[in-house]
Amino acid sequence: MAELWESRAVDKLRSGKLMGAARDPRIPERLAARQAVGPRIPKNMPSPESSKVSLVNPTREVPVWKKSIVTFDSGFKGLMTVAAMVVLGIVGLIVAELVQGSAPAWQKFGIHFFFGSEWDPVSGGFGALPFIFGTIVSSLVALFIAVPLAVAVAVFVTEMCPRPLRKPISYATELLAAIPSVIYGLWAMFVLVPILRVSVEPWLTKYFAWTGLFEGPAYGIGMLAAGVVLAIMIIPIISSITREVLIVVPQPQREAALALGATRWEMIRMAVLRNARAGIMGAVILGLGRGLGETMAVTMVIGNNPAIAKSRLAPGYTMASVIANEFNEATSDLHRSALIEIGLALFIVTIIVNILAGLMVWTVTRGTPARTNA
């Protein structure tokens, strides 16, 4: 801009029009000399090229901490691989031990061992069907009681409970999971069984005996008592996981349902529970897994009778209970092998339950990613 102004001034001076000044013939020579010399640069001003050159160090080596990180990363990857292989190895050792220990009973009874209902250690007749039946029925009774209660607690804590009471209620619910199973068994024997024998089972017999599920004498101990104890034990698992799933449901979905005129119940049913159904199903499956393997509390209240009865008031037996009761008292190799094969049957039932759980989750999600439903 300055050069443009100077060029215009030079033209005016040449023409003699700038304030009437006389024309200076030396002006072109001065301008040419200034352009040849160029702009003056202070001696102490740093040059941008010098800073670039000073930062370049072609002889710099890789820092020691980078080398150590590369070594640590490789070691960490190897450690995690070893840990995964150890888990698979443990599962393989369990399966191998069960198969090897149950070989005598498998050779004698074959596949009919899982469909036979006779259990007589004296005569050498063994069948696992009563124990499989008792395990499945007691777990289903527990789920029938626990799932509505656990989901209701989770919905209340996340959607309806006042904020100051959320943590105390959640803590009290999760505290049930820290109680040992033998304590549940003692409580059931001295508190739950008398209540069932005096109040609950006579009422069920009076009004629902026509179904065939609640007929017979009221002993207090039996499938119903075992199911109630299992329900109390799995409520914390289902409730805590369901609560975490409901929390991650996006808040705009709740607001959109309310903005469209939905009531609170309709908002919870359509915007919350519908999007959290896959997670709730996973919580139910985890609770079922806990119920299938429970031993002490069920053993103390189920009655330990190896029989298949339609009534839920009749005594029964589970696979975990018969192993805990009779393994130390087994006198023959065949009896011990039959108990180990029952353990193998429990393992197989657990696998089948997990496969069915995966199919149930797939039917809910229809193969869509979990993040679109939770």
Phi, psi and omega in degrees: 000319179295322179294322178297317180296318180295321179296321177294319179297321178297318179298318179294320179295323178296322180277351179077025184256356183270099175056029176070016181285153179284154182286130180258114183287352182269355183297313179302322180294320179296317179296320179295323178293320179296318178294327179290321180288323181085175181293142179282131180248131178299146182293327185271000182286127180287142179271138178299330179291325180294323178293323178294319182292325183289334181279346182277125178226088185293346183263007182291139179263164177292130181301154181293326183292331176290320177297321180292325179293319178299318179293317180294323179297317178296318178295322179295320178297318177295323179295317179294324177296318178297318179298318178296319179293327178296319178298314178296323178295321178296315178299318178297320178295321178297313180297318181296320180293319178295317180294318181292317181290331181268007183300315180299316179292324179293322179292329182274318186256333181067212181290341180291348177299325182278352180243359178274146182252002180271136176221095183223095181297335181291312181273352179082025177257125185225134175213138188262001185298318178300325182284323175295318179298314181295323179294314182291317183293315180297323178291321178293321176298319178296317178294322179299326180272321191278323187298310178300318180295316182294316179294321178296318177297316180296318179294319180296317182293321185273333189243331189238337187288139172300146186302320180295338183264357185293311182295315177300318180292319178296319180294319180294324178292315180289340179295334179297331181287342182272353181280130179298152184294329179293329176293320174299320179295317178295317178298319180294321181294320187263344183239307187289314183300314177299322179295317178295318183291324187269319190247309192283308185294320174299323178292318177296322178293323182292319188255340185233018178293336181294340178283342184084353181272344183224061178236160181104176182292150180268098178274336187093315175269147181153195182298321181296315179297318178296320178296321179294317179297315178297323179298316179296326183284331182262353177302314180300322181295308182295320183293315183294316180292320178297321179297318178295324179291319180293329181294324184279357174294129184302136179296325178301334177293320176296315181295323179293319179296317178293324180293332178278001176099010180286147173284175180297318179296317179295322177297316180294320183289318186268320186266334185255298184295325180295321181280341181257012188294324179295318177294322177295321177297320176297321177295320178296320180293321177296321176295322177296321177298323176292321181290326181294325185261003181291141188239295195294309183298321180290320180300326185282343186231355186275341178103336175054055177239114183284072180220153178257115182235143179286326183286139176280354177270349182280152176293157180212196182210152175237165181295318179293324182291317182293326177293317180292326184279322193248352186293318180287340181261002180290125183260335182252156178294326180292319178298315179295321178294324178295321178294320177295323177292330173295321174300321175296321177296320177297320177297317180293319179298320178298318178297316180298319179298318179293323177294316177298323178297317177298320177294321179295318178296322179295321179294333178281312184275340181058036176079002179281157178298150184296330185290342177276352182241359182229000000 
